[in-house]
């Protein structure tokens, strides 16, 4: 299942891309989490519309499965990732940039805000709870 990360990276007055973000939402089926932090740079590079591309977050690069501008409204752009890459991105934001989770499942919320990290085992356990 692809994980969608929604980046609040557009000017709220006109929808133009501004190149950094201070909010990130994660959605995957029933799993939803919100994160906030200091402004962090983001760049989207999708040479083929609807194809794979790269997303650079704070100078680090990840492969993305898909990209959508103005996701939900013009303040947000969205990119889809494997769960491994999505987890790497949110952990990178926590460890390197001091981001915090503001909404999410209790166990993941506590882990992220205490350690700035969610382990693969914690992620899998939460997803198994959602499917049983």
Residue pairs with C-beta under 8 A, 6 or more apart in sequence:
1 28
1 29
1 83
2 28
2 65
2 66
2 80
2 81
2 82
3 26
3 27
3 28
3 80
3 81
3 82
3 83
3 85
3 86
4 26
4 27
4 28
4 71
4 78
4 79
4 80
5 24
5 25
5 26
5 78
5 79
5 80
5 81
5 86
5 89
5 90
6 24
6 25
6 26
6 27
6 71
6 72
6 76
6 77
6 78
7 21
7 23
7 24
7 42
7 76
7 77
7 78
7 79
8 21
8 22
8 23
8 24
8 75
8 76
9 17
9 18
9 19
9 20
9 21
9 42
9 76
9 77
10 16
10 17
10 18
10 70
10 74
10 75
10 76
10 77
11 17
11 18
11 75
12 74
12 75
14 74
15 70
15 74
15 75
17 69
17 77
19 41
19 42
19 43
20 39
20 40
20 41
20 42
21 39
21 40
21 42
22 36
22 37
22 38
22 39
22 40
23 34
23 35
23 36
24 34
24 35
24 36
24 37
24 90
24 93
24 99
25 32
25 33
25 34
25 35
25 76
26 32
26 33
26 34
26 35
26 86
26 90
28 83
28 86
28 127
29 130
30 130
31 105
31 126
31 127
31 130
32 103
32 104
33 90
33 101
33 103
33 104
33 105
33 108
33 109
34 101
34 102
34 103
34 104
35 90
35 93
35 94
35 99
35 100
35 101
35 102
36 99
36 100
36 102
37 93
37 97
37 98
37 99
37 100
38 97
38 98
38 99
40 57
40 58
40 93
40 97
40 99
41 56
41 57
41 58
41 59
42 55
42 56
42 57
42 58
43 55
43 56
44 53
44 54
44 55
44 64
44 67
44 77
44 79
45 53
45 54
45 55
45 56
46 52
46 53
46 54
46 64
46 67
47 53
50 66
52 63
52 64
52 65
53 63
53 64
53 67
53 79
54 61
54 62
54 63
54 64
55 61
55 62
55 64
55 67
55 79
55 81
56 62
57 89
57 92
57 93
58 92
58 93
58 96
58 97
60 92
62 81
62 85
62 88
62 89
63 81
63 85
64 79
64 80
64 81
64 85
65 79
65 80
65 81
65 82
66 79
66 80
67 77
67 78
67 79
67 80
68 77
68 78
68 79
69 77
70 76
70 77
71 77
71 78
72 78
81 89
83 123
83 127
84 120
87 118
87 120
87 123
90 99
90 112
90 118
91 116
91 117
91 118
93 99
94 100
94 112
94 115
94 116
94 117
95 116
95 117
98 116
99 116
100 112
100 113
101 108
101 109
101 112
101 113
103 109
104 112
105 126
105 129
107 122
107 125
107 126
108 118
108 122
108 123
108 126
111 117
111 118
111 119
111 122
112 118
